[in-house]
Amino acid sequence: MDDFSPSDLKTILHSKRANMYYLEYCRVMQKDGRVLYLTESKKENLYYNIPIANTTILLLGNGTSITQAAMRMLSQAGVLVGFCGGGGTPLHMATEVEWFTPQSEYRPTEYLQGWLSFWFDDQKRLDVAKQFQNARIDYLQTVWLKDRELKNQGFIFKDNVIQNALITFHERTDNATKTAELLLTEAQLTKVLYKYAANNTGLENFTRQHDSTTLANNFLNHGNYLAYGLAASCLWVLGIPHGFAVMHGKTRRGALVFDVADLIKDAVVLPWAFVCAKENATEQEFRQQVLQSFIEHKSMDFVFNTIKAIALNVPEEEGEFVQ
């Protein structure tokens, strides 16, 4: 272990990392220079390796513990660690909604400086909020046009219902003069998408309720937290504090995480929550499907490129990720 430095553990860019883990009823520890988790059973104890250099998020659910040595290695590798309830929700650390973010005073400051260059100007911040809204629709279009499985499930981007909703969405977004109007427009579009997904999957009388125990609502909650993990990881890598939100309110400490997660939630989490609910999938099956979709559609790449382009005021070419 003495032969490694933190930089050795960061050879894989966060935007290219493939793994996000949710663990429960196990102990996370450092052993022989690796981070492992130990599961205990009546007959034997089993160790499993966590490839920390290729991991972005570690969610620790019910019945978990973690050693100081493991936490140190995870921090060195730039892995975000969060304590959560069963199934990945709710996310909490003691009494606060929180991520354990690895601290480094040597991260680049260009993205933070770029972010602050517009953030204190109300009009510029509103313009960036509109960029966020347009980017999420661009990504939804990219995913829904490309994903054959979603097409087979009836999620057709060119459907008249979707196109009519987007015409209204873009018109109201362009004409918005304050953030509250953007939030209302966003909520109206999301309501249309919920209804569209429910109709496609035969889930009658669906109502979005965060504390509901219905399968679709549970999957939406769980999938959203996976998206929050990707968003928090992106912001940590770029060195942008979570408090500098553009949509969800200037007084909410972690609001920028919600803003960034919204870039990918409608495109990936929303449709698969309904599809998996229709198929009566297990929580693990849903989680695997969402994580696989994140990888297939390069969600982390998209999030990084979008935030970097906004922070550095780089125009994004239509249909292409900014590199």
Secondary structure in CASP SS format (residue, H / E / C, confidence):
PFRMAT SS
TARGET T0000
AUTHOR 0000-0000-0000
METHOD secondary structure of the structure
MODEL  1
M C 1.00
D C 1.00
D C 1.00
F C 1.00
S C 1.00
P H 1.00
S H 1.00
D H 1.00
L H 1.00
K H 1.00
T C 1.00
I C 1.00
L C 1.00
H H 1.00
S H 1.00
K H 1.00
R C 1.00
A C 1.00
N E 1.00
M E 1.00
Y E 1.00
Y E 1.00
L E 1.00
E C 1.00
Y C 1.00
C E 1.00
R E 1.00
V E 1.00
M E 1.00
Q E 1.00
K E 1.00
D C 1.00
G C 1.00
R E 1.00
V E 1.00
L E 1.00
Y E 1.00
L E 1.00
T E 1.00
E E 1.00
S C 1.00
K C 1.00
K C 1.00
E C 1.00
N E 1.00
L E 1.00
Y E 1.00
Y E 1.00
N E 1.00
I E 1.00
P C 1.00
I H 1.00
A H 1.00
N H 1.00
T E 1.00
T E 1.00
I E 1.00
L E 1.00
L E 1.00
L E 1.00
G C 1.00
N C 1.00
G C 1.00
T E 1.00
S E 1.00
I E 1.00
T C 1.00
Q H 1.00
A H 1.00
A H 1.00
M H 1.00
R H 1.00
M H 1.00
L H 1.00
S H 1.00
Q H 1.00
A C 1.00
G C 1.00
V C 1.00
L E 1.00
V E 1.00
G E 1.00
F E 1.00
C E 1.00
G C 1.00
G H 1.00
G H 1.00
G H 1.00
T C 1.00
P C 1.00
L E 1.00
H C 1.00
M E 1.00
A C 1.00
T C 1.00
E E 1.00
V C 1.00
E C 1.00
W C 1.00
F E 1.00
T C 1.00
P C 1.00
Q C 1.00
S C 1.00
E C 1.00
Y C 1.00
R C 1.00
P C 1.00
T C 1.00
E H 1.00
Y H 1.00
L H 1.00
Q H 1.00
G H 1.00
W H 1.00
L H 1.00
S H 1.00
F H 1.00
W H 1.00
F C 1.00
D C 1.00
D H 1.00
Q H 1.00
K H 1.00
R H 1.00
L H 1.00
D H 1.00
V H 1.00
A H 1.00
K H 1.00
Q H 1.00
F H 1.00
Q H 1.00
N H 1.00
A H 1.00
R H 1.00
I H 1.00
D H 1.00
Y H 1.00
L H 1.00
Q H 1.00
T H 1.00
V H 1.00
W H 1.00
L H 1.00
K H 1.00
D C 1.00
R H 1.00
E H 1.00
L H 1.00
K H 1.00
N H 1.00
Q C 1.00
G C 1.00
F C 1.00
I C 1.00
F C 1.00
K C 1.00
D C 1.00
N H 1.00
V H 1.00
I H 1.00
Q H 1.00
N H 1.00
A H 1.00
L H 1.00
I H 1.00
T H 1.00
F H 1.00
H H 1.00
E H 1.00
R H 1.00
T H 1.00
D H 1.00
N H 1.00
A C 1.00
T C 1.00
K C 1.00
T H 1.00
A H 1.00
E H 1.00
L H 1.00
L H 1.00
L H 1.00
T H 1.00
E H 1.00
A H 1.00
Q H 1.00
L H 1.00
T H 1.00
K H 1.00
V H 1.00
L H 1.00
Y H 1.00
K H 1.00
Y H 1.00
A H 1.00
A H 1.00
N H 1.00
N H 1.00
T H 1.00
G C 1.00
L C 1.00
E C 1.00
N C 1.00
F C 1.00
T C 1.00
R C 1.00
Q C 1.00
H C 1.00
D C 1.00
S C 1.00
T C 1.00
T C 1.00
L H 1.00
A H 1.00
N H 1.00
N H 1.00
F H 1.00
L H 1.00
N H 1.00
H H 1.00
G H 1.00
N H 1.00
Y H 1.00
L H 1.00
A H 1.00
Y H 1.00
G H 1.00
L H 1.00
A H 1.00
A H 1.00
S H 1.00
C H 1.00
L H 1.00
W H 1.00
V H 1.00
L H 1.00
G C 1.00
I C 1.00
P C 1.00
H C 1.00
G C 1.00
F C 1.00
A C 1.00
V C 1.00
M C 1.00
H C 1.00
G C 1.00
K C 1.00
T C 1.00
R C 1.00
R C 1.00
G C 1.00
A H 1.00
L H 1.00
V H 1.00
F H 1.00
D H 1.00
V H 1.00
A H 1.00
D H 1.00
L H 1.00
I H 1.00
K H 1.00
D H 1.00
A H 1.00
V H 1.00
V H 1.00
L H 1.00
P H 1.00
W H 1.00
A H 1.00
F H 1.00
V H 1.00
C H 1.00
A H 1.00
K H 1.00
E C 1.00
N C 1.00
A C 1.00
T C 1.00
E H 1.00
Q H 1.00
E H 1.00
F H 1.00
R H 1.00
Q H 1.00
Q H 1.00
V H 1.00
L H 1.00
Q H 1.00
S H 1.00
F H 1.00
I H 1.00
E H 1.00
H C 1.00
K C 1.00
S H 1.00
M H 1.00
D H 1.00
F H 1.00
V H 1.00
F H 1.00
N H 1.00
T H 1.00
I H 1.00
K H 1.00
A H 1.00
I H 1.00
A H 1.00
L C 1.00
N C 1.00
V C 1.00
P C 1.00
E C 1.00
E C 1.00
E C 1.00
G C 1.00
E C 1.00
F C 1.00
V C 1.00
Q C 1.00
END
